[in-house]
Amino acid sequence: MIPFMDLMRQHEAIKGELLVALEGVLQSSRFVLGPEGQALEAEVAARCGARHGIGVGSGTDALRLALTALGVGPGDEVITPAFSFVASASTIVMVGATPVFVDVDPATLALDPAGVERALTPRTRAVVAVHLYGHPAPIDRVVGLARARGVAVVEDAAQAIGATWDGRPLGGWGDVACLSFYPTKNLGACGDAGMLVTSRDEVAEHVRRLRHHGDSGRYHHVELGYCSRLDEVQAAMLRVKLRHLDAWTDARRRLAARYRERLAGLPLTLPAEHPRARHVYHLFTVRHPQRDAFAKALADLGVGTAVHYPLPVPGQPLFGDKDERRYPEAWRASREVLSLPCFPELTDAEADDVAAAVRAALERV
Ligand SMILES: Cc1ncc(COP(=O)(O)O)c(C=O)c1O
């Protein structure tokens, strides 16, 4: 059996380093807003080419606090892709604004700039550009369109730490970028955690207040805030893992190249990698019109897979829009996508077995 993902392999390999870091935090007994968090913020911000990093409780909170700090609220519209993880849109609802969905580019499944242009109205306050699966959205075009209209850009880089567009890291293009350190992400904590990065000083300062009860100094609460800080234990774990991130990303990219070589010419759509993009393969997601039968055949052959995502965001019961004509590419993607095992510890031999199983499975569907 080849698992879709096996985090135990990662933790087995670096357990000694993690335990030393954990011991350091216990020794200091500083658990919230301390030196590990500060150091992690500086390290991640530098990687993203941004001036500030602000650690928060999750990627979802990063999005929610980013929107609040950018002044998004009731009466505002926020453009977001119709195909993503639900948080790229639910956080817009959390701040009282209205998500305006746009369909995605069928090649990269990123939001389509032409759709963004059509969706802009005088009420548009922000655009959420999602770098889905670790592949960049065409962020220069999105930023260009938004800036021309005085609209803010939030990069949802939850899946894309380390990816670049035109050689420049994601996270430094928009007004704010949001990262998730959910355990299965390319840089994953041992629990929930997230971070915002931004080069806008006033946004950084506002988010620092928002994550800490709206506190402007010791117990001076100037606005409604939240309790959403990235704690010291998670920061220490993440700093250990950050030392390995480049090697892990290289391993993901090598696996992707191996899959491409071995799956070439099969009746299967492989993930695109735009010439201007450096994809970090958070997911290696292929497409097949008989996805469910294909997934079942792979499962029968002992290969674990996953569907990211089985419904487009507006089609989720939360939003309840079942009209497929409105976002045809998002609906088509939701029926066709299938993610193959692609994690740094997967061996070349296992990848070759996956590729052989894909060949065999395709003959059965
Ligand atoms: C694209 C995208 N946005 C936002 C999130 C939310 O991050 P978290 O799970 O850390 O709240 C995720 C992670 O699941 C994601 O994949």
PDBQT file of the ligand as one rigid body, heavy atoms in Angstrom, charges set to zero:
ROOT
HETATM    1  C1  LIG A 401      -6.107  27.452  -0.151  1.00  0.00    +0.000 C 
HETATM    2  C2  LIG A 401      -6.276  27.433   1.329  1.00  0.00    +0.000 A 
HETATM    3  N1  LIG A 401      -6.690  28.546   1.959  1.00  0.00    +0.000 NA
HETATM    4  C3  LIG A 401      -6.832  28.597   3.295  1.00  0.00    +0.000 A 
HETATM    5  C4  LIG A 401      -6.582  27.500   4.082  1.00  0.00    +0.000 A 
HETATM    6  C5  LIG A 401      -6.845  27.583   5.550  1.00  0.00    +0.000 C 
HETATM    7  O1  LIG A 401      -5.746  27.274   6.343  1.00  0.00    +0.000 OA
HETATM    8  P1  LIG A 401      -5.933  26.595   7.783  1.00  0.00    +0.000 P 
HETATM    9  O2  LIG A 401      -6.371  25.194   7.593  1.00  0.00    +0.000 OA
HETATM   10  O3  LIG A 401      -4.559  26.719   8.387  1.00  0.00    +0.000 OA
HETATM   11  O4  LIG A 401      -6.918  27.414   8.537  1.00  0.00    +0.000 OA
HETATM   12  C6  LIG A 401      -6.123  26.325   3.484  1.00  0.00    +0.000 A 
HETATM   13  C7  LIG A 401      -5.757  25.145   4.287  1.00  0.00    +0.000 C 
HETATM   14  O5  LIG A 401      -6.382  24.189   4.495  1.00  0.00    +0.000 OA
HETATM   15  C8  LIG A 401      -5.993  26.283   2.078  1.00  0.00    +0.000 A 
HETATM   16  O6  LIG A 401      -5.599  25.158   1.462  1.00  0.00    +0.000 OA
ENDROOT
TORSDOF 0
